[in-house]
Amino acid sequence: MPRRSTSVTSEVTRFGLAGLAAVALLAGLVLVAVSRVSTSESLRSARDQARLAGYGIVEPVLVDSLTLDHPGSDTAIQAIDSLVQTRVLRNESSE
């Protein structure tokens, strides 16, 4: 009789380990999928934010005097630089 008990215990242990391995494999696959999706979403969001900053903040204040051969280009470049520093590259970790 003890031999049968050991056999049942062995089978239950094998079944439990197989289930645990399946759960671990599934968790690994989910982790990889979530990682890929989150990376893709982060890149898409960064592209969208850069596009919005370019079109909505910088483009409206672009002027012809930004060309280097134009008189007053230094002032125009400094104004654009200041705008980019304060409105585009601001530290958003506090928001």
C-alpha positions in Angstrom: 0.0 0.0 0.0 2.8 2.6 0.8 4.1 2.1 -2.8 0.8 3.4 -4.3 0.9 6.5 -2.0 4.4 7.3 -3.2 3.2 6.9 -6.8 0.3 9.3 -6.3 2.5 11.8 -4.6 5.0 11.6 -7.4 2.3 12.1 -10.0 0.8 15.1 -8.2 4.3 16.6 -7.8 4.9 16.1 -11.6 1.6 17.7 -12.4 2.3 20.6 -10.1 5.7 21.2 -11.6 4.3 21.0 -15.2 1.6 23.6 -14.3 4.2 25.8 -12.7 6.4 25.6 -15.8 3.5 26.4 -18.0 2.6 29.5 -15.9 6.3 30.6 -15.9 6.4 30.3 -19.7 3.2 32.2 -20.2 4.4 34.9 -17.8 7.6 35.2 -19.8 5.7 35.5 -23.1 3.4 38.2 -21.7 6.4 40.1 -20.3 8.0 40.1 -23.8 4.8 41.2 -25.5 4.1 44.0 -23.0 7.7 45.2 -23.3 7.4 45.4 -27.1 4.1 47.2 -26.9 5.3 49.7 -24.3 8.4 50.5 -26.3 6.4 51.0 -29.4 3.9 53.3 -27.6 6.7 55.3 -26.1 8.3 55.9 -29.5 5.0 56.9 -31.0 4.3 59.3 -28.1 7.7 60.9 -28.4 7.3 61.4 -32.2 3.9 63.0 -31.6 5.2 65.3 -28.9 8.1 66.3 -31.1 5.8 67.0 -34.0 3.5 69.1 -31.8 6.4 71.1 -30.4 7.8 71.7 -33.8 4.5 72.7 -35.5 2.8 74.3 -32.5 5.6 76.2 -30.7 8.6 76.7 -33.0 7.1 77.0 -36.5 4.9 80.0 -35.7 7.9 82.1 -34.6 10.2 81.1 -37.4 11.3 84.2 -39.4 13.6 84.8 -42.4 16.1 86.5 -40.2 17.2 83.1 -38.9 19.4 82.6 -41.9 23.0 83.2 -41.0 23.7 85.7 -43.7 20.8 88.0 -42.6 21.5 91.0 -40.4 20.1 90.4 -37.0 20.3 86.6 -37.3 22.1 86.4 -33.9 19.1 88.0 -32.2 16.6 85.8 -34.0 18.6 82.6 -33.2 18.8 83.6 -29.5 15.1 84.2 -29.4 14.4 80.7 -31.0 16.9 79.1 -28.6 15.3 80.7 -25.6 11.8 79.6 -26.8 13.1 76.0 -27.3 14.8 76.0 -23.9 11.7 77.2 -22.0 8.8 75.7 -24.0 10.1 72.6 -25.6 13.0 71.3 -23.5 11.5 72.2 -20.1 11.8 69.7 -17.3 8.5 67.8 -17.5 9.2 65.5 -14.5 7.6 68.1 -12.2 4.3 68.0 -14.2 
